[in-house]
Amino acid sequence: MRKYLKIMLINLLVVSILLVSPVGAELEKPFFEKGDYWIYDVTFYNYYENGTQYIQGLGTLRSEIIKKDKITINGETYNIVVVNDTLTVNYVDGKREISVITRYLDEDSLAVLMEVEKNAGTWQVTEATYDPPIFYYDYPLFVGKNWSIDSNATFSPYGNTTRYIAFCECIGKQNITTKAGKFENCYVVRRVEPSYISNDTYLSYYFAIHPDAYVCFFEEYLTNQTGENILLSFANLTSYSYSPGKESEKTPSFEIATAILSLVMIYLFSRKRK
């Protein structure tokens, strides 16, 4: 029995080393509560004909969890998280734009079921329902994970349908410094979709996601066929209120505790056999 116990000790040591190794770390789905919010400074760029870049507008984006609810879409009822994104932009020509996008997320998966956009001035409402729901972030995330989005967006009140396609990948981890603080080991997700400007260009988005702060930084690029990136906008987290009720990143604590408990039981059993 002592020989068997020694083997178990060696196995436990190996398992513990594998469990604490950061190589296989995953970012689990965040847990949102009503009142959670994130505020960003947003900068929009444009370009002169000679290619010189200039700031076209400066703005503020406030993303807030406003409630949890139920919704029925296409005959199916979902428990949802409702998010309001309010964007206010002041442009260099003196114009000011305010828009509010309300997103309805499936609480279980955080897939986007529907989006409703309102623009100040006319406050015309545009509603888009996605079939199937779209995963901007396909949790759990880990470096190297990739997925695609292929969904039909039906718009109301017009009734027209547009196919939305995008390709996503968690490309690595990065330390991000924002106005709200420094966030280490953020998971960086790249999302690429066809451009509305030309068939020869793409829109590339980069999102930095941290388990303690959710999205803390993102950038938007126009990318041509040769891979050249032209920065269109970026957002910097300035303040937030988010206290995830559960750990968002997997830790080995439970697995190690279970292994140690098993070892203790084996040891006690061996004492009884003597």
Sequence and secondary structure as in RCSB ss.txt:
>XXXX:A:sequence
MRKYLKIMLINLLVVSILLVSPVGAELEKPFFEKGDYWIYDVTFYNYYENGTQYIQGLGTLRSEIIKKDKITING
ETYNIVVVNDTLTVNYVDGKREISVITRYLDEDSLAVLMEVEKNAGTWQVTEATYDPPIFYYDYPLFVGKNWSID
SNATFSPYGNTTRYIAFCECIGKQNITTKAGKFENCYVVRRVEPSYISNDTYLSYYFAIHPDAYVCFFEEYLTNQ
TGENILLSFANLTSYSYSPGKESEKTPSFEIATAILSLVMIYLFSRKRK
>XXXX:A:secstr
 HHHHHHHHHHHHHHHHHHH GGG  B      TT EEEEEEEEEEE TTS EEEEEEEEEEEEEEEEEEEEETT
EEEEEEEEEEEEEEEETTS EEEEEEEEEEETTT  EEEEEEEETTT  EEEEEEEEEE SS SSB TT EEEEE
EEEEEETT  EEEEEEEEEEEEEEEEEETTEEEEEEEEEEEEEE SS TTEEEEEEEEEETTTEEEEEEEEEEET
T  EEEEEEEEEEEEE   SS SB  SHHHHHHHHHHHHHHHHHHHHH 
